[in-house]
Amino acid sequence: METRVAVIGIIVEDPDSTVRINEILHQYAPYILGRMGIPYRERSISVISIAIDAPSDVINSLSGAIGKLPGVSAKTAYSKI
């Protein structure tokens, strides 16, 4: 199956959602290339970026599952290759 490289940008405004985010990311661990999380304490939010190499439907599923959590926004940028 053909895979794509993408970056999922996540903004967490509700800290109660972080446990569920980590559970979801653990389910997709075989596809995740790397992860960077930045706590922005002055604004009481966290910024997370996920680099992933997976089939498009897997990327969409991950981004959708995270984006449905309360107080969480997720957007995906795909590579052209």
Backbone torsions as a table, in degrees:
resi	resn	phi	psi	omega
1	MET	NA	137.4	-179.3
2	GLU	-72.8	137.4	179.3
3	THR	-114.3	163.0	176.4
4	ARG	-130.2	152.8	174.8
5	VAL	-97.2	135.1	-178.6
6	ALA	-147.9	165.2	173.0
7	VAL	-123.7	128.9	175.8
8	ILE	-106.0	120.2	176.6
9	GLY	-96.6	129.5	-175.5
10	ILE	-126.1	130.6	173.3
11	ILE	-113.3	124.2	-178.4
12	VAL	-110.2	111.3	178.2
13	GLU	-100.4	-17.4	178.7
14	ASP	-114.3	104.3	-176.8
15	PRO	-61.9	-19.0	177.8
16	ASP	-67.4	-16.3	179.9
17	SER	-85.5	-8.3	-174.2
18	THR	-65.0	-35.5	178.5
19	VAL	-62.5	-45.3	-179.4
20	ARG	-67.0	-37.8	176.4
21	ILE	-58.9	-47.4	180.0
22	ASN	-62.7	-36.5	176.9
23	GLU	-63.8	-43.9	179.9
24	ILE	-65.0	-46.2	179.8
25	LEU	-61.4	-35.8	177.4
26	HIS	-61.8	-37.1	178.9
27	GLN	-64.4	-29.5	-177.2
28	TYR	-102.8	12.8	-175.3
29	ALA	-52.6	-37.1	-179.2
30	PRO	-62.0	-21.3	-177.5
31	TYR	-97.4	-16.8	-172.5
32	ILE	-81.3	125.0	178.3
33	LEU	-83.6	-37.4	-178.7
34	GLY	-170.6	164.9	-176.0
35	ARG	-146.3	138.2	176.2
36	MET	-133.4	127.5	178.4
37	GLY	-120.8	133.9	-179.0
38	ILE	-125.8	114.0	173.9
39	PRO	-78.7	128.2	178.7
40	TYR	-109.1	83.6	-171.0
41	ARG	-62.6	-35.3	-179.5
42	GLU	-60.9	-28.7	179.9
43	ARG	-107.7	-0.3	-179.1
44	SER	56.0	42.2	175.7
45	ILE	-132.9	170.5	172.6
46	SER	-128.3	145.1	177.4
47	VAL	-117.3	125.2	-178.3
48	ILE	-125.6	136.1	171.8
49	SER	-122.0	136.8	-178.8
50	ILE	-120.8	122.2	171.5
51	ALA	-94.4	131.1	-172.7
52	ILE	-140.7	145.9	173.5
53	ASP	-127.5	105.9	-172.6
54	ALA	-159.3	166.3	171.5
55	PRO	-60.7	150.2	-177.4
56	SER	-54.2	-39.9	-178.8
57	ASP	-66.7	-32.2	177.1
58	VAL	-69.6	-43.4	178.4
59	ILE	-61.3	-46.3	179.2
60	ASN	-62.7	-38.9	179.7
61	SER	-64.9	-44.9	178.8
62	LEU	-62.7	-50.3	-179.1
63	SER	-61.4	-41.4	179.2
64	GLY	-65.5	-41.9	-179.7
65	ALA	-63.7	-40.6	179.7
66	ILE	-72.0	-42.5	-178.4
67	GLY	-65.2	-20.0	179.0
68	LYS	-81.5	-12.1	-178.6
69	LEU	-70.6	147.2	179.7
70	PRO	-65.1	132.8	177.9
71	GLY	73.8	21.1	-177.7
72	VAL	-130.1	135.9	174.2
73	SER	-120.1	141.1	178.5
74	ALA	-139.3	134.5	176.6
75	LYS	-133.2	148.1	-176.1
76	THR	-120.8	137.4	173.0
77	ALA	-119.6	127.1	-177.5
78	TYR	-101.1	146.2	171.2
79	SER	-73.3	162.0	179.7
80	LYS	-88.6	-5.0	-179.1
81	ILE	-107.2	NA	NA
